[in-house]
Amino acid sequence: MQAYKTITGFGSAYYEIQKSKFYTYTAHVESEAAAREFVQSIKKKHFDARHNCSAWVLGENSSQQKSNDDGEPGGTAGNPILEAIKQQGLTNVVVVVTRYFGGIKLGAGGLIRAYNHSAALGLEASAKLEVKPVCVISAGLDYSLLGTIENWIRTNNIPSRDSTYTDKVTVRLLVEPQNVDTIQATITELTAGKASISVSAPEYLEVGK
């Protein structure tokens, strides 16, 4: 598991050059089926456009990538859109750029620049989100130790989940996998070994909304 960046919800942008109009639409998706569905929804919306070009990147490692020129000269639309996604380091994203021809030919180079710029505008207008792998460290404590642990958590800005209060208090901390050993050792030191500590398997946590 590794951290990755994506977008939330949907985004859009408009760009015009030499009378050609470019409408960009972005969406967060987590499967190829969802990406295809979004592309089809834009094609339905712009049924009168000759070109609804698209690209998507999927997977925490950006392992699934696809682009479509939708009638534009090969390599002048889908790939520049794909490159815009990759340039911003995003995944689980689909981008559709709809073009209405304005009567003035842009040429291959002009199309590449226009589609790349249009996609970039749409992505820049989209809210970003970082997703990180974290482990939950649960520490069972006597109430006499709670103040010490809470002060340490606040001082170090360690994210946490709701604590549980029974005969003891259980504090739950959200820790990146590479920091687990250090945090465990610190809790043990602060409580003189009196805390009962367990660590969950890594899970994804959304941050930076």
Secondary structure, 3 states (H helix, E strand, C coil): CCCEEEECCEEEEEEEECCEEEEEEEEECCCHHHHHHHHHHHHHHCCCCCEEEEEEEECCCCCEEEEECCCCCCCCCHHHHHHHHHHCCECCEEEEEEEECCCCCCHHHHHHHHHHHHHHHHHHCCCEEEEEEEEEEEEEECHHHHHHHHHHHHHCCCCEEEEEECCCEEEEEEECHHHHHHHHHHHHHHCCCCCEEEECCCEEEEECC
